[in-house]
Amino acid sequence: MPGLISFMLTRFVAGAGLGCISGFLIWNNGFVGMSAASSTDYYIAQGLFVYLFASTMGVGYLATALMLDDT
């Protein structure tokens, strides 16, 4: 695999993993209260919330790594 693609994939996956962990922790600590919603709506909302954090942090980590790379 070419070096740039490998660099981009590893940095994006690392940031997305950190975002997933953050999203799950924020969701499970009661940041969002959805006690009246059905179970299907709850899981869809949780998935979208975690995806929001994962994609945002993944792209942010990748952009920062590309900006600071000196090689």
NORFENSUL-V951071 format. One record per pair of residues at least 4 apart in sequence whose ideal C-beta (glycine too) atoms are under 8 Angstrom apart, sorted by the first residue. I is the first residue (numbers start at 1). J is the second residue. D is the distance in Angstrom with one decimal. If there is no record, write none. Layout:
[[I | J | D] [I | J | D]]
This chain:
[[1 | 5 | 5.5] [1 | 6 | 4.9] [2 | 6 | 6.9] [3 | 7 | 6.1] [4 | 8 | 6.3] [5 | 9 | 6.2] [6 | 10 | 6.2] [7 | 11 | 6.3] [7 | 65 | 7.5] [7 | 69 | 7.5] [8 | 12 | 6.0] [8 | 62 | 6.2] [8 | 66 | 7.6] [9 | 13 | 6.1] [10 | 14 | 6.2] [11 | 15 | 6.5] [11 | 61 | 5.7] [11 | 62 | 4.6] [11 | 65 | 4.3] [11 | 66 | 7.6] [12 | 16 | 6.1] [12 | 58 | 4.7] [12 | 59 | 7.2] [12 | 61 | 7.0] [12 | 62 | 4.6] [13 | 17 | 6.2] [13 | 58 | 7.3] [14 | 18 | 6.7] [14 | 58 | 8.0] [14 | 61 | 6.1] [15 | 19 | 6.2] [15 | 57 | 4.7] [15 | 58 | 3.9] [15 | 59 | 7.2] [15 | 60 | 6.3] [15 | 61 | 2.7] [15 | 62 | 6.1] [16 | 20 | 6.3] [16 | 54 | 4.4] [16 | 55 | 6.9] [16 | 57 | 6.7] [16 | 58 | 3.5] [17 | 21 | 6.6] [17 | 54 | 7.7] [18 | 22 | 6.3] [18 | 57 | 5.5] [18 | 61 | 7.1] [19 | 23 | 6.1] [19 | 50 | 7.8] [19 | 53 | 4.1] [19 | 54 | 3.8] [19 | 55 | 7.0] [19 | 56 | 6.3] [19 | 57 | 3.3] [19 | 58 | 5.9] [20 | 24 | 6.3] [20 | 50 | 5.8] [20 | 53 | 6.9] [20 | 54 | 4.7] [21 | 25 | 6.3] [22 | 26 | 6.2] [22 | 53 | 5.1] [22 | 57 | 6.8] [23 | 27 | 6.1] [23 | 49 | 5.7] [23 | 50 | 3.7] [23 | 51 | 7.7] [23 | 52 | 7.0] [23 | 53 | 3.5] [23 | 54 | 6.4] [24 | 28 | 5.9] [24 | 50 | 6.0] [25 | 29 | 6.1] [26 | 31 | 4.7] [26 | 32 | 8.0] [26 | 49 | 7.8] [26 | 53 | 7.4] [27 | 31 | 6.4] [27 | 32 | 6.1] [27 | 46 | 5.6] [27 | 49 | 5.6] [27 | 50 | 6.8] [32 | 45 | 7.4] [32 | 49 | 6.8] [34 | 41 | 7.3] [34 | 42 | 5.4] [34 | 45 | 6.2] [37 | 41 | 4.2] [37 | 42 | 5.1] [37 | 45 | 7.1] [38 | 42 | 6.9] [39 | 43 | 6.5] [40 | 44 | 6.4] [41 | 45 | 6.1] [42 | 46 | 6.2] [43 | 47 | 6.2] [44 | 48 | 6.4] [45 | 49 | 6.2] [46 | 50 | 6.3] [47 | 51 | 6.1] [48 | 52 | 6.4] [49 | 53 | 7.0] [50 | 54 | 6.1] [51 | 55 | 5.9] [52 | 56 | 6.2] [53 | 57 | 6.0] [54 | 58 | 5.9] [55 | 59 | 6.3] [56 | 60 | 6.1] [57 | 61 | 6.0] [58 | 62 | 6.3] [59 | 63 | 6.2] [60 | 64 | 6.3] [61 | 65 | 6.2] [62 | 66 | 6.3] [63 | 67 | 6.2] [64 | 68 | 6.1] [65 | 69 | 6.1]]
